[in-house]
Amino acid sequence: MVMRIRRNRIILRLVALPAVILALISLTACPIIVPPLVHYYKTRDAYVGTVTLNAKAEEVYSEIVSLAEKRVKEGKVKITNKAKQILYLEVTDGVQTAGIKVNKLSDKLSQMVITADIPPTEGESKEREKEREKELTAKIMRNICEGLNQNCQLVEQ
């Protein structure tokens, strides 16, 4: 009787092992299959975009700096704050300012947060500036995702 119970437990473990392995494989493959989602929302003072990327934080920051320096050479923006030790960069085009922070989540996973301020204007021009800010945040996110070969999808909240 004891021998039969032990044999049944061994068989159960052998049958369960492939199921556990398949579950683990599918869980680790999910980030590869599902594209990163850019969560995009508006606060009282700014538009904010966040995205979790399958890349090292240092690689993401390097791509951000490279993109910003390219825009500086084109005369489109000016870098106002660059802090490599905390993976932060701030740029302006003279009208609006965007701050970009990269957070390390794990060795191969990082989170990028972009905040673009809304300049204080009134009336119809204020709405145009808000849309411009919204576009700035989304545009930066799109360019960085493309630079890292990741197909990010925008989700407005």
Secondary structure as UniProt FT lines:
FT   HELIX           2..33
FT   STRAND          37..42
FT   STRAND          46..53
FT   HELIX           57..73
FT   TURN            74..75
FT   STRAND          78..83
FT   HELIX           84..86
FT   STRAND          88..92
FT   STRAND          97..106
FT   TURN            107..108
FT   STRAND          109..117
FT   HELIX           123..147
FT   TURN            148..149
FT   STRAND          153..156
//
